[in-house]
Amino acid sequence: MKVIIFGGSGFLGSHVADVLTNAGHNVTIYDLKKSPYLMDTQEMIVGDILDVDRVEEAVKNADIVYNFAGIADIDEASKKPLESIKYNIVGNSIILEACRKENIKRFVFASSLYVYSKAGSFYRSTKQACELLIENYHEVFGLNYTILRYGSLYGPRADERNFIHKILKQALIEGKITREGDGEELRDYIHVMDAARGSVEILADEFANQHVILVGNQQMRIKDLLIMIKEMLDNKIEIEFIPTTDSLHYEITPYSFAPRVGKRLTSRTYLDLGQGILDCIYDIYKQINPKP
């Protein structure tokens, strides 16, 4: 099938693009910048999702459209509410309208577990708004969709906006990890490659017009995660917890708001959290200590 991925140059989108290409699909990436991970058989469109004409031209003749574009960092969204509304809600609506006009087979949207929560600020509210608009497009125009709600992602190609990447880099450079709060927060970590495979598996008919939860098989408290990282680094780093008044993130569970219930999709095979973290440590170490 012909697949276009808005936001396909980023952390998750680029991995999904790879899985789709390896499965034999014709993949086009649409993003503000050229993907550094672009494969020879993938096409690239550099553009803004607020550019209506360019988005409509990109979607022409597509079978499947993914939207990973927009502001995906909770802290950034809380500092830039208007930008979050523009790119997360208006941008998504522009893509939806283009999909309606082209009668695409499936629209796939990257949402978040924060839609279940009172935490998440503008990030949460923009994701909730998008989910409602997608459902409206299905009810009124018959546009088929799948909404994906992701847990805490980690893995290669992440940057400083990703929590695990940020703390591993701090540990390797400063010999310490600083964390706001007491570390009792519980998270469902999922390796980005597992998430990418799940993001393609949902193209099966059974997931049409469904909300799908993609999380890992290993739930862990942040405090325990930090201790595990410390042991991996031969107990040579310090862990510091500092007070916070931050209410943007949830503690134990995101489930306080009740949008449409999602199906939980977990793979029988998955990358072990410890192995995944170790691989990230090696990758980040090579980035900060390049060979001459």
QUIJO-V998078 format. One record per backbone hydrogen bond with DSSP energy under -1.0 kcal/mol. NH is the residue of the N-H (numbers start at 1). CO is the residue of the C=O. Records with the same first field share a line. If there is no record, write none. Layout:
# QUIJO-V998078
NH->CO ; CO
This chain:
# QUIJO-V998078
3->26
4->64
5->28
6->66
7->30
8->5
10->7
14->10
16->12
17->13
18->14
19->15
20->16
21->17
22->18
23->19
24->21
25->20
26->1
28->3
29->43
30->5
31->45
38->35
42->39
43->27
45->29
47->31
51->48
52->50
55->51
56->52
57->53
58->54
59->55
62->59
63->2
64->2
65->106
66->4
67->108
68->6
77->73
78->74
79->75
80->76
84->80
85->81
86->82
87->83
88->84
89->85
90->85
91->86
93->89
94->90
95->91
96->92
97->93
98->94
99->95
100->96
101->97
102->98
104->99
105->63
106->63
107->144
108->65
109->146
110->67
111->148
113->150
115->112
116->113
117->114
120->248
123->120
124->120
125->121
126->122
127->123
128->124
129->125
130->126
131->127
132->128
133->129
134->130
135->131
136->132
137->133
138->134
139->135
140->136
141->137
142->138
143->137
146->107
147->210
148->109
149->212
151->214
152->188
154->190
158->155
162->159
166->162
167->163
168->164
169->165
170->166
171->167
172->168
173->169
174->170
175->171
177->238
179->240
181->242
186->251
187->220
189->218
190->152
192->154
195->191
196->192
197->193
198->194
199->195
201->197
202->198
203->200
204->201
207->204
208->205
209->145
210->207
212->147
213->263
214->149
220->187
222->185
223->183
225->221
226->222
227->223
228->224
229->225
230->226
231->227
232->228
233->229
234->231
235->230
236->233
238->175
240->177
242->179
256->116 ; 254
257->116
263->211
265->213
276->272
277->273
278->274
279->275
280->276
281->277
282->278
283->279
284->280
285->281
286->282
287->283
288->284
289->285
